[in-house]
Amino acid sequence: METLERTQIYLKKSQLSRLRIFARRKNRTVSDLIRNAIDQSLEVPKNSGNRAITRDPLARLIGKGTSDDPYLSENIDYHLYGTGSKR
């Protein structure tokens, strides 16, 4: 295990309160939850050469869905908003 270094962060009272409650429920420490959240937010997808996408919380959804429409990307406005024409 890596050596841990002490640091200080400022949290809103509501954030710290929710963290403490969540930590108790999961039988973990607040520090462990914070370290885990940092690791997850800095995680780089293995198949992505684009670093900007790692900051997008929706990036984890890429490749999760399927469609019978072979032109889904071209028909995205039609599917999402009901506008435009479908190919």
C-alpha positions, 0 to 999 in steps of 0.5 A: 500500500502506498504511504499516505500523506496528511492534507487538509481540505475545506468542506461545506458542513452539509458535505461533511455531514453526508460523508459521515453518515455515508461512511457509517453506513458503509463501515468505512472512514471519511478519508477512505471515501474521499480518497476513493472519490478522488481516484474515480474522478481522476481515472483515465478510461483505458481505451480513451486517448482524450483526457478531456473526456475523463472529466465528463461524468457521463463518459462512463455511459459510452458504449453501454447502450445498444440500438437497432437503428444503424444510423443512430448517431445521424438520427440523434436529434430525432431520437432525443428531441423528436425533431428532424427527419429520420434516415 
